Structure formats: structure tokens, C-alpha cells
Amino acid sequence: MKNKNPIGLNDPLYHACHAKPVTRRDFIAQGFMAGMGTVLSGSVLSLFANPGTAHATLSADLEALKSSCGIATQGAGKIPFIVFDLAGGANISGSNVLVGGRGGQLDFLSTAGYSKLGLPGDTVPSIANPVSGLSDFINTELGLAFHSDSAFLRGIQDKLSVTNRANINGAVIPARSENDTGNNPHNPMYGINKVGSDGSLLTLIGSRNSDSGGNSMSPAAMIDASKRPTKIDRPSDVTGLVDTGDLVGLLSQQDSVAVMESIQRISAMKLGKVNTQITTDDVLKDLVNCGYVKSADITDRFGDPSSLNPELDTDIVGENGIFTQEEFDNDSEFRKTASTMKLVINGFAGAGTITMGGFDYHTGDRSTGEVRDLRAGRCMGACLEYAARVGVPLMMYVCSDGSVASNGMIDDSVNGRGKGVWTGDNSSTAASFFLVYNPGGTPQLIGATADSQAQHQQIGYMRSDASVETAATPAANNVNLLVETVILNYMALHGEQGNFASFFPQNGLGSSVLRDSLTAFEPIVNGVMT
């Protein structure tokens, strides 16, 4: 198939089978509006040899007060968490991440099933190379099995160094979700925060001004209005995140911190000698005292405004950076990703959502989806590579509202790559997946045998015709329970899955035995938690 008028990477998608876009979500899904960038930069930690170590130039007496004043440590001691919310119904299963039957990813589907997932018969993963006896269409370089020509995989490989790929593993969750709707409660960030994730500057961030911070909703029962994600979409908002006042302009950063420390000590001494005659005397004194401690701490960590700019981080942008200066300047999705990963991976926000628009790409060709998946993969790879450079673990979750299917027609254009065209929405082919980076070594799947590990790497399964088996797991036909499954796996990385029911007493994941079957990895022993 040849498309006479190929759709550009940032061009909007017009569908005769869809109503005209009306809502903000419609515009993002069809690419009429870019998912606004979380240009939240922030990591003063890049100034130090070990960014995972808190800056400790505050005097010891004030440093000791930070915890009692509710000043979070970097990342609250939890693994950074980033969501990629691909708006519009992206293909994840088959052509990107392999999904199979009961036995796991390599329990192959039928040829017709793979055709529905956009893979023609001569590229299905079940075909063995007669020379090697192995499939040329399976790539397990990241632990999780991808199709070897996956656009996600090619993008990740473009940004993630070969050395760092060995410390990554992942799991896929075949699970239906409705097509083209923001009502899918895919976003787990509130739950991630509930189990302990937090940032020293912000709790949650997201690239959309929504309750979830993304395109898809969060489960209603998990939403905490006081933790609503912060959205920033322009550089001026970045500099406005922290205001250290005029003192830093008059004095050096070091002298400014010293002045604020002195103010705190004098105030604390005076407060100790007076009674405010208010029944909440101790509370009032704590508020005043902690206000000065927080001001000193903020000036200590953020007195140099340049430390908040991802463009000045040589690990992110530049000759040896993840993005070239040209890429950073010319692609808003790269700037958005760079800003989010800067903040989350350095512990200044506990979790962040990156919404990318234009994934409603059943446009009668394959090329449109391929180039958009490739860029999404590059953004995913950038997050993993940055975590490796900073030296901290990362859990990265990828989801989309619904999915697509092919009728078997082939797109032989350069970008179509001889694959099946996407001809319509299909919620039954949907899946989500997550990748985990561990600086201490490859994350280890649960299970004593290869067969057992394969069933933990694919949580649920598909029927041979490439439709989700909705009875396989609680998550397979309920997006709320898909979110619970993701949070359970986040807790398991910390060895805390046994506390899941106490955090979520009304959960729908069943007994602890069933929950164990929904968990992919052993705890990360050399990461943030042991």
C-alpha cells in the first residue's frame, strides 16, 4: 500500500468514523493539540557528585528539624515512578510488546491473531530461522520480549546505552480498556503516593491540567484533592516554582542560607520565652519555627536558579547528553520528557505523568503509527537512560485508552515497514506494560522455573485470536483493577506487597495468594529500598 499523502509526525488525525473533536481530550488524542509539556525541571542534585544524596549545607541543628517540619527527603526513599499516557488508543501488544497465551509471551498466538496485531505472516515471532533455529522476530534485550522491529524498542535503543539495557526488565498486562475516552481510570499516581512516594519539592506532576495530570483519569477512590498534580507548560513557570526572595540577589547563596538560619534560631529562642495566650500555642510556634526552617532549606537547595533548568544538565542535553541540542530545541515532546524526568528521577517529585497525543492512528496506513511509536520509544528510553546516569532505580508504566487492529492490508512504504495497516479501534487487543531499571543489577522475575517466571512476566494472557482473555486476571476487564495491579507491583519492588490490603482494604485483587500471582519481580535489593 502506498499513501499518497503521508501524515507528518505532528499532523492531526482526521477520522470519518469519529465525531469532530470537541473536548481537550479529543484534540490531544487526534493530535490537534500537543500534550502540554511538564517543563518542570528541577534537580539541584546535579550540582553534586552523587545526586541521590541530599544537600546538607544546612547546619546540623536545622537539618535535624527538617523531618519534624514535614520537609520530604529526596523521593521519600521510594523508587521514582513515571507514566507514559499515550492518548488515543496506541498499539502496545504484538507489534511492540509480545503478548501470548497462558504460558506467557512466547506461548504463541495464531497467525490470524498476529495479523490482527499488525504482523504479517512472514514476521510473526513463532517463525524460526532455519539456520539458528531461533526466531529473528523476538528481542529480549530488555528482559521483556519485544517484537524485534517494534517501534517502541527501536526508540528505546536509540536513547538507552547498551550497557544500561542489561539492568532492565519488565512485564506486560493484557487488559481491555475503552477506546477514545478519558474515562479510563488508567493513572496510578495517587495510589503510588499513598504507598509512600513523595518529592521534596512537589508530590505529583503531570503534563495536563487534569485531576490525574494526564489524559486518562485516576480511580475515583484514590484521588486526593490535596495532592493534585502540578502542571507547568512553559519555562517561566519553572522559575516561578521556587522564589527565594530578594535576599539571594543581595547576598551569595551561602550567606543567604546563613542569614535565614540565624533568623530561625533567634525566632525559636524568642518563642520559647513567650506565651502567645492561644490555646494552640505549641502549634503556632511550630508553624513559625518550621516556616523559617523551610525557607532556609529552599534557599539552600534552590538558591541557584540555573540548577532547575534541564537544558543546562549535560546528561540531558548537549554533545554527551541524551538529547542533542537540535532535538531539544525542535521537539516539544523531548522537552516535556526531559523536564519531567529531571524532576522525578532526582526526587523532587514523587511521580509524574507524560501525556503524548496523536495515538488514535487508525488512518488506513501503518507509517503514521510507526513514526509516533518511535518517538514515544525515544522518550521512554531517555527516562531509562537518565535514571542510569543519575544512578537510581525507575519504574516506568506505559498505557493507552483502548487500542487498534489491522485487517491484514500491508503498508510497504518506507515508514510502513511492510506491516499491517491500522484500520480501526479495537479495545480487545489492548495491553499495558512497565519497565524497571535497577542500578544494582537485572530485576529478577518471581518463580523458581522458566515457566513460572514467564507467567509472572505476562500477567494475564490473550486468546489465540489476539483478544484479551477477560477472565485471566482481575485487571483484564477492569481498568480500576489494572491500576491496583500496577501499584501492587510498585510495592513489590520495595518488598512491601504484604501491606497492600492495609493501604487498599476495598481492593478487588482478591486473596494474598492471587495477588502473589499478579506480581512480577522480587524486591530490588540494591536500589532505593531493600
Residue pairs with C-beta under 8 A, 6 or more apart in sequence:
1 365
1 409
1 410
1 411
1 412
1 413
1 416
1 421
2 412
2 413
3 364
3 365
3 367
3 411
3 413
3 416
6 365
6 367
6 368
6 413
6 415
7 13
7 363
7 365
7 367
7 368
9 371
9 372
9 375
10 31
10 34
10 358
11 31
12 30
12 31
12 32
12 358
13 30
13 31
13 88
13 358
13 360
13 361
13 363
13 368
14 30
15 30
15 360
15 362
15 363
17 424
18 30
18 180
18 360
21 27
21 29
21 30
21 32
23 182
24 33
24 208
25 87
25 181
25 182
25 215
26 32
26 180
27 33
27 357
28 34
28 35
28 87
28 88
28 208
28 215
28 355
28 357
28 358
29 87
29 88
29 89
29 180
29 215
29 357
29 358
29 359
29 360
29 401
30 88
30 357
30 358
30 360
31 88
31 357
31 358
31 360
33 357
34 332
34 333
34 357
35 85
35 87
35 207
35 208
35 215
35 333
35 336
35 354
35 355
35 356
35 357
36 207
36 208
36 209
36 231
36 233
36 336
36 355
37 207
37 233
37 332
37 333
37 335
37 336
37 339
38 205
38 206
38 207
38 231
38 232
38 233
38 336
38 339
38 340
38 343
38 352
38 353
38 354
39 232
39 233
39 234
39 235
39 237
39 238
39 335
39 336
39 339
40 202
40 205
40 230
40 232
40 238
40 241
40 339
40 340
40 342
40 343
40 349
40 352
41 238
41 308
41 309
41 310
41 311
41 313
41 338
41 339
41 342
41 343
42 201
42 238
42 241
42 242
42 302
42 307
42 308
42 342
42 343
42 346
42 348
42 349
43 51
43 307
43 308
43 313
43 342
43 343
43 345
43 346
43 347
43 348
44 55
44 301
44 302
44 304
44 307
44 308
45 51
45 52
45 53
45 55
45 74
45 346
45 347
45 390
46 307
46 313
46 315
46 346
47 55
47 304
47 307
48 55
50 391
51 346
51 390
51 391
51 392
52 74
52 347
52 390
52 391
52 392
54 73
54 74
54 200
55 300
55 301
56 63
57 254
57 257
57 300
58 66
58 257
58 261
58 296
58 297
58 300
59 261
61 265
62 261
62 264
62 293
62 296
62 297
65 289
65 290
65 293
66 293
66 297
67 73
68 290
69 286
69 289
69 290
69 293
69 294
70 290
71 200
71 293
71 294
71 297
72 198
72 199
72 200
73 200
73 347
74 199
74 200
74 346
74 347
74 348
75 197
75 198
75 199
75 200
75 346
75 347
75 350
75 392
75 528
76 196
76 197
76 198
76 199
76 347
76 350
77 196
77 528
77 529
78 195
78 196
78 197
78 198
78 350
78 494
78 528
78 529
79 197
79 392
79 393
79 394
79 395
79 490
79 493
79 494
79 524
79 527
79 528
79 529
80 344
80 345
80 347
80 350
80 351
80 387
80 392
80 393
80 394
80 395
81 189
81 192
81 197
81 344
81 350
81 351
81 352
81 394
81 395
81 396
81 397
81 490
82 340
82 341
82 344
82 345
82 351
82 352
82 353
82 354
82 383
82 394
82 395
82 396
82 397
83 187
83 188
83 189
83 214
83 351
83 352
83 353
83 354
83 396
83 397
83 398
83 399
84 354
84 356
84 376
84 379
84 380
84 396
84 397
84 398
84 399
85 186
85 187
85 214
85 215
85 216
85 353
85 354
85 355
85 356
85 399
85 400
86 356
86 359
86 376
86 398
86 399
86 400
87 215
87 216
87 355
87 356
87 357
87 358
87 359
87 360
87 400
87 401
88 180
88 357
88 358
88 359
88 360
88 361
88 400
88 401
88 402
89 179
89 180
89 359
89 360
89 362
89 400
89 401
89 402
89 403
89 404
89 425
89 427
89 430
90 359
90 361
90 369
90 372
90 373
90 376
90 400
90 403
90 404
91 117
91 118
91 369
91 373
91 403
91 404
91 422
91 429
92 152
92 172
92 398
92 400
92 403
92 430
92 431
92 432
92 433
93 99
93 117
93 172
93 174
93 403
93 429
93 430
93 431
93 462
93 466
94 109
94 114
94 116
94 117
94 118
94 119
94 147
94 429
94 466
95 117
95 118
95 119
95 147
95 150
95 151
95 419
96 146
96 147
96 150
96 151
96 152
96 153
96 373
97 105
97 144
97 145
97 146
97 147
97 150
97 152
97 172
97 431
97 433
98 105
98 106
98 125
98 138
98 145
98 146
98 147
98 172
99 105
99 109
99 117
99 172
99 174
99 431
99 458
99 461
99 462
99 466
100 106
100 107
100 108
100 109
100 458
100 461
100 462
101 107
101 108
101 109
101 461
101 462
101 463
101 464
102 455
102 461
102 472
103 451
103 454
103 455
103 461
104 451
104 454
104 455
104 457
104 458
104 461
105 144
105 145
105 172
105 454
105 457
105 458
106 125
106 138
106 145
106 454
107 454
107 461
108 124
108 125
108 126
109 117
109 462
109 463
109 464
109 465
109 466
110 464
110 465
110 466
111 121
111 124
111 126
112 465
112 466
113 462
113 463
113 464
113 465
113 466
114 121
114 124
114 125
114 126
114 466
115 121
115 406
115 408
115 420
116 405
116 406
116 426
116 429
116 465
116 466
117 405
117 406
117 420
117 429
117 466
118 366
118 404
118 405
118 406
118 419
118 420
118 421
118 422
119 125
119 137
119 147
119 419
119 420
120 408
120 410
120 418
120 419
120 420
123 137
123 147
123 149
123 418
123 419
124 137
125 135
125 137
125 138
125 145
125 147
126 135
127 135
127 136
127 137
128 134
128 135
129 135
129 136
136 148
137 147
137 148
137 149
138 145
138 146
138 147
138 148
139 145
139 146
139 147
139 148
139 150
139 153
140 146
141 153
141 157
141 165
142 153
142 156
142 165
142 168
142 169
142 170
142 435
143 168
143 169
143 170
143 442
143 443
143 445
143 457
144 169
144 170
144 171
144 172
144 433
144 435
144 457
145 457
146 152
146 153
147 153
149 417
149 419
150 373
150 377
151 369
151 370
151 371
151 373
151 374
151 376
151 377
152 373
152 374
152 376
152 377
152 380
152 398
153 377
154 374
154 377
155 373
155 374
155 375
155 376
155 377
155 378
155 379
155 380
155 381
156 377
156 378
156 380
156 381
156 384
157 165
157 381
158 377
158 378
158 381
159 322
159 378
159 381
159 382
159 384
159 385
160 168
160 381
160 384
160 385
160 388
161 385
161 388
164 384
164 385
164 388
164 437
166 442
167 388
167 437
167 438
167 439
167 440
167 441
167 442
167 443
168 384
168 435
168 436
168 437
168 438
168 442
168 443
169 435
169 436
169 442
169 443
169 444
169 445
169 457
169 521
170 433
170 434
170 435
170 436
170 457
170 520
171 433
171 434
171 456
171 457
171 458
171 459
171 489
171 520
171 521
172 431
172 432
172 433
172 457
172 458
172 459
173 431
173 432
173 433
173 458
173 459
173 460
173 473
173 475
173 482
173 485
173 486
174 430
174 431
174 458
174 459
174 460
174 461
174 462
174 468
174 469
174 472
174 476
175 430
175 431
175 432
175 460
175 468
175 473
175 475
175 476
175 477
175 479
175 482
176 427
176 428
176 430
176 468
176 470
176 476
176 477
177 184
177 186
177 399
177 400
177 401
177 402
177 403
177 427
177 430
177 479
177 482
178 184
178 401
178 402
178 427
179 401
179 402
179 403
179 425
179 426
179 427
180 360
180 401
180 402
180 425
181 401
181 402
182 210
182 215
182 216
182 217
182 401
183 217
184 216
184 217
184 401
184 402
184 479
185 216
185 217
185 218
185 219
185 220
185 479
185 480
185 483
186 214
186 216
186 217
186 399
186 400
186 401
186 432
186 479
186 482
186 483
187 212
187 213
187 214
187 216
187 217
187 218
187 353
187 399
187 483
188 218
188 222
188 397
188 483
188 486
188 487
188 490
189 204
189 206
189 212
189 213
189 218
189 229
189 351
189 352
189 353
190 204
190 212
190 218
190 219
190 222
190 223
190 224
190 227
191 218
191 219
191 222
191 483
191 484
191 487
191 503
191 504
192 350
192 351
192 487
192 490
193 203
193 204
193 224
193 227
193 350
193 351
194 222
194 224
194 503
194 504
195 487
195 490
195 491
195 496
195 499
195 503
196 494
197 350
197 351
197 490
198 350
199 343
199 344
199 347
199 348
199 349
199 350
200 301
200 347
200 348
201 241
201 242
201 302
201 343
201 348
201 349
202 230
202 241
202 343
202 348
202 349
202 350
203 227
203 349
203 350
204 213
204 227
204 228
204 229
204 230
204 349
204 350
204 351
204 352
205 213
205 229
205 230
205 231
205 232
205 340
205 343
205 344
205 349
205 351
205 352
205 353
206 212
206 213
206 214
206 229
206 230
206 231
206 352
206 353
206 355
207 213
207 214
207 231
207 233
207 336
207 340
207 353
207 354
207 355
208 214
208 215
208 231
208 353
208 355
209 231
210 217
210 229
211 217
211 218
211 223
211 225
211 228
211 229
212 218
212 229
212 353
213 228
213 229
213 231
213 352
213 353
214 353
214 354
214 355
215 355
215 357
215 401
216 399
216 401
218 483
219 480
219 483
219 484
221 480
221 506
222 483
229 352
229 353
230 349
232 238
232 241
232 339
235 309
238 308
238 309
238 339
239 305
239 308
241 308
242 298
242 302
242 308
244 256
244 298
244 299
244 302
244 303
247 256
247 259
247 260
247 299
248 256
248 299
248 303
251 259
253 299
253 300
253 303
253 304
256 299
256 303
257 296
257 299
257 300
257 303
260 292
260 295
260 296
260 299
261 296
263 292
264 289
264 292
264 293
264 296
267 288
267 289
267 292
268 289
268 292
271 285
271 288
271 289
275 281
276 284
276 285
278 284
302 308
306 312
310 316
310 317
310 335
310 338
310 339
310 342
311 317
311 328
311 338
313 321
313 342
314 320
314 321
315 321
315 322
315 386
315 389
315 390
316 322
316 323
316 328
316 338
316 341
316 342
316 386
317 323
317 324
317 325
317 328
317 338
318 324
318 325
322 338
322 382
322 385
322 386
322 389
323 334
323 338
323 382
327 334
328 334
328 335
328 338
331 375
333 356
333 375
333 379
334 378
334 379
334 382
336 354
337 354
337 379
337 382
337 383
338 382
340 352
340 353
340 354
340 383
341 352
341 382
341 383
341 386
341 387
342 386
343 349
343 352
344 350
344 351
344 352
345 383
345 386
345 387
345 390
345 392
345 394
346 390
347 392
354 379
356 372
356 375
356 376
356 379
358 372
359 369
359 372
359 376
359 400
360 425
361 368
361 369
361 372
361 404
361 422
362 404
362 422
362 423
362 424
362 425
363 369
363 422
364 421
364 422
364 423
365 411
365 413
365 416
365 421
365 422
366 406
366 410
366 411
366 413
366 415
366 416
366 417
366 419
366 420
366 421
366 422
367 411
367 413
367 414
367 415
367 416
367 417
368 422
369 404
369 422
370 415
370 416
370 417
370 419
371 415
380 396
380 398
380 435
383 394
383 396
384 394
384 396
384 435
384 437
387 393
387 394
387 437
387 439
388 437
388 439
391 439
392 439
392 527
392 528
393 436
393 437
393 438
393 439
393 493
393 524
393 527
393 528
394 436
394 437
395 434
395 435
395 436
395 489
395 490
395 493
396 434
396 435
396 436
396 437
397 432
397 433
397 434
397 486
398 432
398 433
398 434
398 435
399 432
399 482
400 430
400 432
402 425
402 426
402 427
402 430
403 425
403 426
403 427
403 428
403 429
403 430
403 431
404 422
404 423
404 424
404 425
404 426
404 429
405 422
405 423
405 424
405 425
405 426
405 429
406 419
406 420
406 421
406 422
406 423
407 420
407 421
407 423
407 424
408 420
409 420
409 421
409 423
410 416
410 418
410 419
410 420
410 421
411 417
411 418
411 419
411 420
411 421
412 418
428 466
428 467
428 468
429 466
429 467
429 468
430 468
431 468
432 482
432 486
434 486
434 489
436 443
436 493
436 521
436 524
438 524
438 526
438 527
439 526
439 527
440 524
440 525
440 526
440 527
441 526
443 493
443 521
443 522
443 524
444 521
444 522
445 453
445 456
445 457
445 520
445 521
445 522
446 452
446 453
446 456
446 516
446 519
446 520
446 521
446 522
447 453
447 454
447 455
447 456
455 517
456 517
456 519
456 520
456 521
457 520
459 473
459 475
459 485
459 518
459 520
460 468
460 469
460 472
460 473
460 475
460 476
461 469
461 472
462 468
462 469
463 469
468 476
468 477
469 476
470 476
470 477
471 477
473 481
473 485
473 518
474 481
474 484
474 485
474 508
474 509
474 510
474 514
474 518
475 481
475 482
475 484
475 485
475 518
478 508
480 508
481 508
481 509
484 504
484 507
484 508
484 509
485 509
485 518
487 500
487 504
488 497
488 500
488 509
488 515
488 518
488 519
489 518
489 519
489 520
489 521
491 497
491 499
491 500
492 519
492 520
492 521
492 522
492 523
493 521
493 523
493 524
493 527
493 529
494 523
494 524
494 528
494 529
495 523
495 529
495 530
496 529
497 515
497 516
497 519
498 512
500 507
500 509
500 515
501 507
501 512
509 515
509 518
523 529
523 530
